[in-house]
Amino acid sequence: MAMEQRYQTILVGVDGSAQANHAYRSAIEVAKRNDGKIIVVAAVQNNMYDFLNQAEKEYQDLLYGLQAIAKEANFTRIC
């Protein structure tokens, strides 16, 4: 007898690329079907010379975009 597999916690890496955004949207759909949650690991490019100024802005922009995607999908269980 096969047991139904449920995904309670999904780890998804994002970097602002189209592929990562697709993976994030897919993770939301799987989490919604399974009443699960998503843990997001975000990566931004690190340039030594402008790290302090640019990296923080890139990270904030990435997070705002992810929040918008989750809101559009009516999903709030994100860590």
N, CA, C and O atoms as CSV, one atom per row, in Angstrom:
chain,resi,resn,atom,element,x,y,z
A,1,MET,N,N,0.854,-1.171,0.000
A,1,MET,CA,C,0.000,0.000,0.000
A,1,MET,C,C,0.902,1.237,0.000
A,1,MET,O,O,1.723,1.407,0.902
A,2,ALA,N,N,0.754,2.083,-0.989
A,2,ALA,CA,C,1.588,3.284,-1.116
A,2,ALA,C,C,1.037,4.408,-0.253
A,2,ALA,O,O,-0.171,4.634,-0.182
A,3,MET,N,N,1.954,5.102,0.399
A,3,MET,CA,C,1.552,6.251,1.204
A,3,MET,C,C,1.655,7.508,0.354
A,3,MET,O,O,2.545,7.629,-0.487
A,4,GLU,N,N,0.747,8.431,0.576
A,4,GLU,CA,C,0.778,9.705,-0.132
A,4,GLU,C,C,1.936,10.548,0.392
A,4,GLU,O,O,2.097,10.715,1.601
A,5,GLN,N,N,2.733,11.074,-0.520
A,5,GLN,CA,C,3.861,11.911,-0.122
A,5,GLN,C,C,3.391,13.348,-0.003
A,5,GLN,O,O,2.745,13.877,-0.907
A,6,ARG,N,N,3.720,13.979,1.121
A,6,ARG,CA,C,3.335,15.370,1.351
A,6,ARG,C,C,4.588,16.182,1.632
A,6,ARG,O,O,5.493,15.742,2.342
A,7,TYR,N,N,4.617,17.350,1.070
A,7,TYR,CA,C,5.748,18.254,1.274
A,7,TYR,C,C,5.336,19.318,2.282
A,7,TYR,O,O,4.588,20.239,1.956
A,8,GLN,N,N,5.828,19.186,3.503
A,8,GLN,CA,C,5.473,20.125,4.564
A,8,GLN,C,C,6.344,21.376,4.540
A,8,GLN,O,O,5.868,22.474,4.827
A,9,THR,N,N,7.613,21.209,4.199
A,9,THR,CA,C,8.554,22.324,4.165
A,9,THR,C,C,9.350,22.227,2.875
A,9,THR,O,O,9.925,21.185,2.561
A,10,ILE,N,N,9.377,23.326,2.132
A,10,ILE,CA,C,10.079,23.367,0.850
A,10,ILE,C,C,11.145,24.447,0.921
A,10,ILE,O,O,10.854,25.599,1.245
A,11,LEU,N,N,12.369,24.073,0.619
A,11,LEU,CA,C,13.483,25.018,0.556
A,11,LEU,C,C,13.672,25.412,-0.898
A,11,LEU,O,O,13.838,24.554,-1.764
A,12,VAL,N,N,13.645,26.721,-1.168
A,12,VAL,CA,C,13.822,27.195,-2.547
A,12,VAL,C,C,14.855,28.319,-2.555
A,12,VAL,O,O,14.773,29.271,-1.778
A,13,GLY,N,N,15.818,28.184,-3.444
A,13,GLY,CA,C,16.852,29.204,-3.599
A,13,GLY,C,C,16.448,30.199,-4.678
A,13,GLY,O,O,15.954,29.813,-5.738
A,14,VAL,N,N,16.658,31.465,-4.406
A,14,VAL,CA,C,16.301,32.514,-5.367
A,14,VAL,C,C,17.463,33.479,-5.537
A,14,VAL,O,O,18.222,33.744,-4.605
A,15,ASP,N,N,17.580,34.001,-6.765
A,15,ASP,CA,C,18.638,34.975,-7.041
A,15,ASP,C,C,18.160,36.091,-7.959
A,15,ASP,O,O,18.960,36.895,-8.438
A,16,GLY,N,N,16.858,36.139,-8.203
A,16,GLY,CA,C,16.312,37.173,-9.069
A,16,GLY,C,C,16.225,36.772,-10.530
A,16,GLY,O,O,15.675,37.518,-11.340
A,17,SER,N,N,16.758,35.605,-10.886
A,17,SER,CA,C,16.716,35.159,-12.276
A,17,SER,C,C,15.326,34.622,-12.618
A,17,SER,O,O,14.533,34.303,-11.732
A,18,ALA,N,N,15.050,34.529,-13.904
A,18,ALA,CA,C,13.764,33.995,-14.362
A,18,ALA,C,C,13.591,32.548,-13.897
A,18,ALA,O,O,12.495,32.146,-13.507
A,19,GLN,N,N,14.665,31.773,-13.938
A,19,GLN,CA,C,14.595,30.376,-13.514
A,19,GLN,C,C,14.276,30.257,-12.022
A,19,GLN,O,O,13.472,29.417,-11.617
A,20,ALA,N,N,14.906,31.094,-11.221
A,20,ALA,CA,C,14.650,31.060,-9.780
A,20,ALA,C,C,13.224,31.504,-9.477
A,20,ALA,O,O,12.572,30.934,-8.602
A,21,ASN,N,N,12.734,32.515,-10.191
A,21,ASN,CA,C,11.351,32.956,-9.983
A,21,ASN,C,C,10.366,31.858,-10.368
A,21,ASN,O,O,9.337,31.693,-9.712
A,22,HIS,N,N,10.667,31.111,-11.419
A,22,HIS,CA,C,9.823,29.983,-11.816
A,22,HIS,C,C,9.824,28.914,-10.718
A,22,HIS,O,O,8.771,28.380,-10.367
A,23,ALA,N,N,10.999,28.607,-10.182
A,23,ALA,CA,C,11.102,27.626,-9.103
A,23,ALA,C,C,10.325,28.097,-7.874
A,23,ALA,O,O,9.675,27.297,-7.201
A,24,TYR,N,N,10.396,29.384,-7.587
A,24,TYR,CA,C,9.676,29.958,-6.437
A,24,TYR,C,C,8.170,29.818,-6.622
A,24,TYR,O,O,7.460,29.416,-5.700
A,25,ARG,N,N,7.682,30.153,-7.821
A,25,ARG,CA,C,6.250,30.015,-8.103
A,25,ARG,C,C,5.815,28.546,-8.002
A,25,ARG,O,O,4.743,28.248,-7.477
A,26,SER,N,N,6.632,27.654,-8.497
A,26,SER,CA,C,6.328,26.217,-8.409
A,26,SER,C,C,6.295,25.763,-6.954
A,26,SER,O,O,5.424,24.987,-6.562
A,27,ALA,N,N,7.232,26.241,-6.164
A,27,ALA,CA,C,7.263,25.892,-4.739
A,27,ALA,C,C,6.011,26.380,-4.029
A,27,ALA,O,O,5.479,25.688,-3.161
A,28,ILE,N,N,5.536,27.564,-4.389
A,28,ILE,CA,C,4.296,28.089,-3.798
A,28,ILE,C,C,3.134,27.155,-4.107
A,28,ILE,O,O,2.349,26.825,-3.218
A,29,GLU,N,N,3.018,26.730,-5.354
A,29,GLU,CA,C,1.909,25.849,-5.743
A,29,GLU,C,C,1.975,24.512,-5.005
A,29,GLU,O,O,0.948,24.011,-4.547
A,30,VAL,N,N,3.159,23.936,-4.886
A,30,VAL,CA,C,3.308,22.669,-4.162
A,30,VAL,C,C,2.973,22.863,-2.685
A,30,VAL,O,O,2.277,22.036,-2.097
A,31,ALA,N,N,3.452,23.932,-2.090
A,31,ALA,CA,C,3.180,24.207,-0.679
A,31,ALA,C,C,1.690,24.419,-0.439
A,31,ALA,O,O,1.145,23.950,0.560
A,32,LYS,N,N,1.033,25.123,-1.354
A,32,LYS,CA,C,-0.411,25.338,-1.203
A,32,LYS,C,C,-1.170,24.011,-1.251
A,32,LYS,O,O,-2.084,23.793,-0.455
A,33,ARG,N,N,-0.802,23.127,-2.174
A,33,ARG,CA,C,-1.482,21.827,-2.294
A,33,ARG,C,C,-1.276,20.957,-1.060
A,33,ARG,O,O,-2.123,20.124,-0.736
A,34,ASN,N,N,-0.162,21.147,-0.378
A,34,ASN,CA,C,0.190,20.300,0.760
A,34,ASN,C,C,0.050,20.990,2.106
A,34,ASN,O,O,0.440,20.437,3.134
A,35,ASP,N,N,-0.505,22.197,2.101
A,35,ASP,CA,C,-0.609,22.996,3.327
A,35,ASP,C,C,0.761,23.101,4.001
A,35,ASP,O,O,0.886,22.992,5.221
A,36,GLY,N,N,1.781,23.318,3.169
A,36,GLY,CA,C,3.150,23.407,3.664
A,36,GLY,C,C,3.640,24.838,3.741
A,36,GLY,O,O,2.877,25.789,3.567
A,37,LYS,N,N,4.911,24.969,4.002
A,37,LYS,CA,C,5.526,26.290,4.067
A,37,LYS,C,C,6.786,26.291,3.213
A,37,LYS,O,O,7.316,25.238,2.860
A,38,ILE,N,N,7.251,27.487,2.890
A,38,ILE,CA,C,8.454,27.655,2.073
A,38,ILE,C,C,9.520,28.358,2.892
A,38,ILE,O,O,9.238,29.334,3.589
A,39,ILE,N,N,10.734,27.864,2.806
A,39,ILE,CA,C,11.894,28.561,3.350
A,39,ILE,C,C,12.678,29.069,2.152
A,39,ILE,O,O,13.051,28.296,1.270
A,40,VAL,N,N,12.925,30.369,2.125
A,40,VAL,CA,C,13.607,30.999,0.998
A,40,VAL,C,C,15.056,31.273,1.358
A,40,VAL,O,O,15.355,31.821,2.418
A,41,VAL,N,N,15.952,30.882,0.457
A,41,VAL,CA,C,17.363,31.219,0.568
A,41,VAL,C,C,17.655,32.155,-0.597
A,41,VAL,O,O,17.536,31.769,-1.760
A,42,ALA,N,N,18.040,33.391,-0.275
A,42,ALA,CA,C,18.263,34.395,-1.312
A,42,ALA,C,C,19.751,34.637,-1.513
A,42,ALA,O,O,20.528,34.691,-0.560
A,43,ALA,N,N,20.121,34.779,-2.771
A,43,ALA,CA,C,21.516,35.071,-3.110
A,43,ALA,C,C,21.568,36.293,-4.013
A,43,ALA,O,O,20.786,36.413,-4.956
A,44,VAL,N,N,22.484,37.189,-3.723
A,44,VAL,CA,C,22.720,38.350,-4.581
A,44,VAL,C,C,24.200,38.391,-4.911
A,44,VAL,O,O,25.038,37.933,-4.134
A,45,GLN,N,N,24.508,38.939,-6.062
A,45,GLN,CA,C,25.914,38.997,-6.486
A,45,GLN,C,C,26.693,39.930,-5.573
A,45,GLN,O,O,26.216,41.002,-5.199
A,46,ASN,N,N,27.896,39.504,-5.222
A,46,ASN,CA,C,28.751,40.266,-4.321
A,46,ASN,C,C,29.944,40.819,-5.101
A,46,ASN,O,O,30.839,40.068,-5.491
A,47,ASN,N,N,29.953,42.110,-5.322
A,47,ASN,CA,C,31.126,42.781,-5.893
A,47,ASN,C,C,31.834,43.481,-4.747
A,47,ASN,O,O,31.216,44.263,-4.025
A,48,MET,N,N,33.099,43.219,-4.572
A,48,MET,CA,C,33.832,43.739,-3.422
A,48,MET,C,C,33.757,45.256,-3.278
A,48,MET,O,O,33.663,45.761,-2.159
A,49,TYR,N,N,33.796,45.980,-4.374
A,49,TYR,CA,C,33.904,47.435,-4.297
A,49,TYR,C,C,32.601,48.136,-3.948
A,49,TYR,O,O,32.612,49.164,-3.271
A,50,ASP,N,N,31.481,47.593,-4.402
A,50,ASP,CA,C,30.229,48.289,-4.124
A,50,ASP,C,C,29.278,47.431,-3.299
A,50,ASP,O,O,28.069,47.662,-3.302
A,51,PHE,N,N,29.818,46.447,-2.597
A,51,PHE,CA,C,28.984,45.515,-1.843
A,51,PHE,C,C,28.035,46.215,-0.873
A,51,PHE,O,O,26.841,45.915,-0.853
A,52,LEU,N,N,28.543,47.124,-0.087
A,52,LEU,CA,C,27.712,47.741,0.938
A,52,LEU,C,C,26.567,48.550,0.350
A,52,LEU,O,O,25.470,48.562,0.908
A,53,ASN,N,N,26.803,49.220,-0.760
A,53,ASN,CA,C,25.761,50.059,-1.338
A,53,ASN,C,C,24.792,49.274,-2.208
A,53,ASN,O,O,23.579,49.371,-2.021
A,54,GLN,N,N,25.298,48.513,-3.141
A,54,GLN,CA,C,24.461,47.874,-4.140
A,54,GLN,C,C,23.824,46.572,-3.664
A,54,GLN,O,O,22.664,46.310,-3.981
A,55,ALA,N,N,24.542,45.767,-2.925
A,55,ALA,CA,C,24.025,44.459,-2.522
A,55,ALA,C,C,22.774,44.596,-1.665
A,55,ALA,O,O,21.823,43.833,-1.833
A,56,GLU,N,N,22.763,45.546,-0.763
A,56,GLU,CA,C,21.588,45.731,0.082
A,56,GLU,C,C,20.372,46.114,-0.754
A,56,GLU,O,O,19.276,45.602,-0.523
A,57,LYS,N,N,20.557,47.010,-1.724
A,57,LYS,CA,C,19.452,47.403,-2.590
A,57,LYS,C,C,18.974,46.218,-3.425
A,57,LYS,O,O,17.768,46.011,-3.558
A,58,GLU,N,N,19.896,45.438,-3.988
A,58,GLU,CA,C,19.512,44.265,-4.786
A,58,GLU,C,C,18.727,43.270,-3.935
A,58,GLU,O,O,17.731,42.703,-4.386
A,59,TYR,N,N,19.179,43.065,-2.711
A,59,TYR,CA,C,18.503,42.134,-1.811
A,59,TYR,C,C,17.089,42.622,-1.495
A,59,TYR,O,O,16.142,41.837,-1.537
A,60,GLN,N,N,16.940,43.894,-1.182
A,60,GLN,CA,C,15.616,44.446,-0.898
A,60,GLN,C,C,14.695,44.345,-2.109
A,60,GLN,O,O,13.525,43.988,-1.973
A,61,ASP,N,N,15.221,44.659,-3.296
A,61,ASP,CA,C,14.423,44.538,-4.513
A,61,ASP,C,C,13.975,43.096,-4.726
A,61,ASP,O,O,12.831,42.846,-5.104
A,62,LEU,N,N,14.870,42.160,-4.486
A,62,LEU,CA,C,14.545,40.746,-4.629
A,62,LEU,C,C,13.437,40.352,-3.658
A,62,LEU,O,O,12.488,39.672,-4.049
A,63,LEU,N,N,13.544,40.765,-2.416
A,63,LEU,CA,C,12.528,40.425,-1.419
A,63,LEU,C,C,11.172,41.043,-1.757
A,63,LEU,O,O,10.144,40.384,-1.607
A,64,TYR,N,N,11.155,42.282,-2.205
A,64,TYR,CA,C,9.887,42.917,-2.585
A,64,TYR,C,C,9.235,42.164,-3.741
A,64,TYR,O,O,8.018,41.984,-3.762
A,65,GLY,N,N,10.042,41.730,-4.695
A,65,GLY,CA,C,9.509,40.956,-5.818
A,65,GLY,C,C,8.931,39.625,-5.366
A,65,GLY,O,O,7.877,39.209,-5.847
A,66,LEU,N,N,9.614,38.955,-4.444
A,66,LEU,CA,C,9.118,37.679,-3.926
A,66,LEU,C,C,7.826,37.868,-3.146
A,66,LEU,O,O,6.917,37.043,-3.238
A,67,GLN,N,N,7.741,38.939,-2.384
A,67,GLN,CA,C,6.517,39.233,-1.646
A,67,GLN,C,C,5.348,39.456,-2.602
A,67,GLN,O,O,4.235,39.001,-2.340
A,68,ALA,N,N,5.597,40.144,-3.691
A,68,ALA,CA,C,4.543,40.408,-4.676
A,68,ALA,C,C,4.060,39.106,-5.317
A,68,ALA,O,O,2.860,38.918,-5.516
A,69,ILE,N,N,4.987,38.214,-5.637
A,69,ILE,CA,C,4.618,36.927,-6.226
A,69,ILE,C,C,3.763,36.124,-5.245
A,69,ILE,O,O,2.743,35.554,-5.632
A,70,ALA,N,N,4.174,36.080,-3.985
A,70,ALA,CA,C,3.417,35.338,-2.969
A,70,ALA,C,C,2.031,35.941,-2.755
A,70,ALA,O,O,1.045,35.217,-2.613
A,71,LYS,N,N,1.964,37.265,-2.735
A,71,LYS,CA,C,0.669,37.931,-2.547
A,71,LYS,C,C,-0.260,37.624,-3.717
A,71,LYS,O,O,-1.446,37.362,-3.520
A,72,GLU,N,N,0.271,37.654,-4.911
A,72,GLU,CA,C,-0.513,37.345,-6.109
A,72,GLU,C,C,-1.079,35.918,-6.035
A,72,GLU,O,O,-2.191,35.658,-6.494
A,73,ALA,N,N,-0.303,35.009,-5.455
A,73,ALA,CA,C,-0.728,33.612,-5.315
A,73,ALA,C,C,-1.542,33.376,-4.042
A,73,ALA,O,O,-1.963,32.252,-3.770
A,74,ASN,N,N,-1.761,34.435,-3.266
A,74,ASN,CA,C,-2.503,34.342,-2.004
A,74,ASN,C,C,-1.848,33.314,-1.066
A,74,ASN,O,O,-2.516,32.451,-0.498
A,75,PHE,N,N,-0.533,33.435,-0.926
A,75,PHE,CA,C,0.241,32.510,-0.091
A,75,PHE,C,C,1.057,33.301,0.913
A,75,PHE,O,O,1.741,34.257,0.547
A,76,THR,N,N,0.988,32.904,2.189
A,76,THR,CA,C,1.656,33.678,3.245
A,76,THR,C,C,2.620,32.860,4.099
A,76,THR,O,O,3.285,33.423,4.968
A,77,ARG,N,N,2.715,31.568,3.881
A,77,ARG,CA,C,3.556,30.709,4.749
A,77,ARG,C,C,4.992,30.646,4.230
A,77,ARG,O,O,5.453,29.610,3.751
A,78,ILE,N,N,5.683,31.773,4.337
A,78,ILE,CA,C,7.046,31.884,3.853
A,78,ILE,C,C,7.962,32.286,5.003
A,78,ILE,O,O,7.662,33.212,5.757
A,79,CYS,N,N,9.082,31.579,5.128
A,79,CYS,CA,C,10.067,31.879,6.175
A,79,CYS,C,C,11.291,32.493,5.546
A,79,CYS,O,O,12.246,32.823,6.248
